[in-house]
């Protein structure tokens, strides 16, 4: 038997002329995320309806809670558009719910149904009062009994499952996320997805200085983020030669500054190849030496591509709270070092000078090394179905 899930848009309803574009993108994303289920989607300017087999209803609803652009999800119960049948279904549903006060809200989309909405509210409300010990409260009820009368039938529901809101992923174009194994960058990726930015991930690895476990940790983080997207790729940059050249030729205090400048160059060049409009990273102002305003300015100088820092103004506890909510925290704290930490100097420069950074870069041929890196990037697209298996 087919059941219906009703989707409420939330923020998408604030769009005017472009609302249809946002709704169509949301429908496309839902279709992709539910590609393993037999569904039928109908949509209008204020709601979307997903028809699905009853046995999959809870699974599908759970997947929908990870799709951006959805304000709330409602599992509806179908019944023939017949007053007696509706009364019978209402009592069946309400007897499974604990409540003291209620109100009825009828939406009569099928105007051929002879009883107006307000009058039908009274009909159903009176029937409930006769059969269940409760009271009507139109201002602050324990539950709201929603009845939608449509041409194909009537749908009844009482509960709404909270969605994650935001914009449909991809509506704003694509960005390249500089994904490390830390706490901050996965949160930055999640926040970019929430604003409708589709993301691909760039990970810098330096074997043998970094381990396979460090790489798998990042792939696992990407697979968790993929629950909110469905289309994430991880591009693994072979960074060993560049990192060793920096360590050999650059003064200790400037190692991180030069490393980050080269990472930005790679992110921009490769991001353009992948049709990305922005670079995204997990930098938080003042958290480490490379994230002072002076450092950010000197590092950012190498790129003309906009750099978005979603967590820039959050403190560490706020970032951790989001990481726990989205499911990345426990993976992020696994003790496998990435290339940003293995060569970390004891006293990195906090206020680097641009002219010195350029001088130190002239000590080795970073451009040919960048070209070699980009030519040898490994692309990971197939995540384990259960990302717990990655480590």
N, C-alpha and C positions, 0 to 999 in steps of 0.2 A: 504493500500500500504506500502511495506517495504522501509525504508530509510536506509542509511548507515552512520555510524559515524566512522571516521578515527582517530586512536590513534597514536600519535608520541611519541616515548619512551624517548628521551632526554638522561639522564645520563646512562640509561641501554645500550645504544649503545657503551659505552666505555668498556663494558665487552667483553671479547674475547671468550675463550672456555666455559665460564659459562653463556654466554648470554641467551642460550635456557632455562636454569634453572630459571633465573630472569623473562623471558617472560612468562613461564608457570605459575609461581607464580602470576604474574600480572593478567593473564587470569583467574586463580582460584579466585582471590580476586574480580575481576569484576563480575564474574559469581555469587559469593555470594552476593555482594552488589545489584545486579540487579535480584535477585532470584524471585522477584514479577512481572517481565516482561518476555515476550516471546522474547528471543533474540537468535541470532546465532553469534558465534565468529569465525573469521578466523584470523590467525596470521602468520607472517613470521619474518625474522631477523630484519627488519627495521620498520615495521608497523603492526598495528592490525586493523581489520575491524569488526564492530559490526552492525549486521542487526537488525533493530527494527521497530515496527509499527510507521507510521508517527505521529499519535496522541500522542505518548509518547516521541517523539524525544527531546523536551526541558527538560522534567523531567529527562530523562536518562542522558542527557548532564550535567545537574546540579549535579546529583549524582557523575558522573565521575570527577567533579572538586574537590571532596573530597577524591579521591583515589590516594594514593602515588604510584609513579612509572610512572606517566603520565606527559609528558612534555606539550603536547597540544592536544586539542580536536577539530575536524573539522566535521561540519555537511555537508555532501555531498548531492548533488542533482542528482538523477539518470536520465539517458536519454539513448535511444537506440544508439548504435554505428553507427551513420549515420551522415555524415557531415552536412546535412541540419538541422537535428534534434538538433545537438549540437549547431549550429549557432543560432537556434531559442531559445534554453534554455539559452544560454549565454546572449543574448539581454534581455530576460525576467528578468534574475537575475540582470544584470548591471543597468537596468532602475530603480531598487529599491534602488540603492546605490548612494550616493553623492561622486563624485570624478572628478579630472581633468586629472590625469595621470594614466597610467596602464601599465602592462606588462602581457604577456601570458606565462605560463609555463606548457608544456604538458609532461606527463609521459606515454609513450606507452608501457605498460606492455604486451599487446597483440600484438605481432609482426606480426600477420596476417593482422592487419590494414595497408592498403597500403601506407599511407602518413607518412613519418618520422616525429619525434617530432618537429624538428626545422622548417621544412616546414609547419607543421600544425599550429605552433605558428603564422607564417606569414599569413596563411589563415584566422585564427580566428581574429587576430589583425586587418587585413585589413577590415574584415566585421564589426568589432566594430567601426573603424574610419569612415566608410561610414554611419553609422546609429546613432552615438552618438558624440556630440561635446566634444572631448577630445584629448589627445596626448599620444604617447608612451614614456615611460621613463624606460629603462631597469635597471637603477642604483638605483633610489630612487622613485619608483612609489607610488601613493596614495593607490592603491590596486594591488594585484597580482591575476590574474585569473588562478586558477589551474585546469587543466584538466587531469584526469586519465582514460586512455583507457584500460579496462580490458576485459577478455574473456566474462564475464557475462554481460558486459555493460559499459557505460561510466559514470564517476562521476565528477561533477563540483563543485568547492567551491571557496570562496573568503576570508572568515574570519576564524581565529583560536582563540579558547577559551583557555586561559592560564590554564594549569594544575598546580599542586602543586609540581611536581617533586619528587625527593627522590627515595628510593628503595621500592619495593613492601613489604607490611607488612608481617612479618613472614619469610622472606628470611634469616634473621640473627638469628632466634630462638626467644625465649621468655624471657621477663624480668618481675620482680615484681615491680610495681610502688607504692611507699609509697605516697598515695594520701591523702592530707589534704583538708581543705576547703579554703585554701589560694590561692594566685595568682600564686605562683611559680610552685607548683607541677603539675598542669594540663599542663602548658607550657612545663615542662620537659617531661611529657608523650607524648605530641604532637611531640616534637623534636626527641624522641626515635622512635616513629612510623615512622617518616620521614626517618630514617636511616635503616628501614626494621625490627625493633624489634617489635614483637607482645607483647602486654602488658596485664597483669592482675593487678588489683588494690587492695591494702591493706589499709583499713581504720581502725583506732583505735578509738573506741567510749567508753565513760565512763558515761553511765547513772547512776544515775540521774544528774550527774554534767554537762553532755552534753545533748542537747535536740534532739528530733526527727527531728526538723528542720535542725539541724547541719548535721545529718546523711543524710537527704533527699537532702541537699545542695551538699554533696559529690557525691551522686548517680546521681544528675542532672549533675554535672561536668563530671562524667564518661560517661553519656549518650551523652553529647556533643562530647567528645573524640571518642565515638563509631561511630560517623559519618565518622571518618577517618579510622576506623578499621573494625567494623561490628561484632567483636567477643569478646568484652571486658566483663570481669566478675569483680564484686566488692566483695571482701572478708572482711567482717566486724568483727573485732577482739574485743571481750568483754574485755576491758582493765581496768575496774573499780577496781578490786581487786589489780591488780599490782600497779596502780597509787596511791591508798590509802596506800598500803604497803610502797611505796617509800616516800610518804609524811609523813608517821608516823616514818620511821626509818632513813631517810637520811637527813643530814644537808641541810638547805634551799638552799645554794648556789650551791649544787651539784644535786639538784632534776632533772633539765633538762638533765644534762650529763648522769645520771643513767637511766632516762627514755628513752633517745635516744639509749643507749647501749642495753637495753632490747628490744626495738622496732627492732633494727637490728638483734638481735638473733631470734626473731619471724619471721622477714622477710626472713632470711636465711633458717631456719628450714622449714617453710611453703612453701617458694619458691622452695625448692628442691622437696617437695612433688608434687608441680605443674609443675615440670620439667622446672623451670626457670634457666637461665644461669647467670643472673645478677640481682642486686638490682638497682632500679632507684629512685632518689629523686630530690626534688627541691631546694637543698641547693645552696646558692650563697655566695661566699667567703666574710666573714666579715659582712654579713647583720645583723645577730643576734649573741648573745653570743655563741650559740652552733655551729656556722659556722665559727669561727676563725680556722686557720690552726691547732692550738694546740688542740682545741675541736674536730675537725674532726678526727685528728689522734687518740685521746683517745677513741672516740666513735667507730671509724672504727676497732679498735683492736679486737673486739669480733667476727668478721666475716672473713672468707676466701673467701666468694663469692665476685666477683668484684662489686664495687659500682660505678655506672655511674651518674654523676651530669651534665646534659646537660646545665643548666643555671649558672654553677659555676662562669664563668667569664663575665657574663652579669650584668649590673647595673639594678636597679629597673625600671627605665624608659624604658629600652630596653625590659625587661620582660613584663611590662604592655602593650607595643606596640604590642607584639606578642599575648598576652592574648586577646586584643581587636580584633585583626585580626582573631583569631580562634574561637571567640565567647564565651570564658569562663570568661571574665573580670567581666561582670555585675553580674554573679552568685557568683564569688569569693569574691566580696565586700559586699555581704549580711551579716548582723550583727549577725551571729550565731557562737558562739565560739566552737572550737574543743578542744581536750584534751591537745594539746600543749600550749594552752593559759590560760586555766582555773586555773592551779596551777603555773603559771609563777611567780618565786620569784622576789623580788625587785632588788636584786643584784646577778644575776647568775654569776658563775665563768667564766671568759673569757679564762684563761689558766689553765684548770684542770690538775691535776697530776694523772697519771695512777695508781700508787700504792694506792692513796687515793680512787679513784673510785672503785678499787677492794675491798678495806677494807669496804667501805660503802655498797657494794653489799652483803658482807658476813653477814650483820646484819639481813637479812631476806631470806627466802627460795624462791628465784625467779625462780628456775628451775621447781619446782612443779607448780608454778603459770603459767609459760609459757606453760607447758604441758596442763594445764586446759584450758588456752586461746585457744590453737590450736585445742583442741577437740571440742570447742564450737563455732568455727567460722561460721558465717552465710554467705551464698553465694547468691549474687543478680545477676541474669542474665536477668530478664525481665524488661527492661526499658519501661517507657511510650512511646508510639509512638511519642507523642509530649512532649518533655522533659519540656516544660513550665508548664505542669500540675503537676510536682513534688513538686512545692512550691506554 
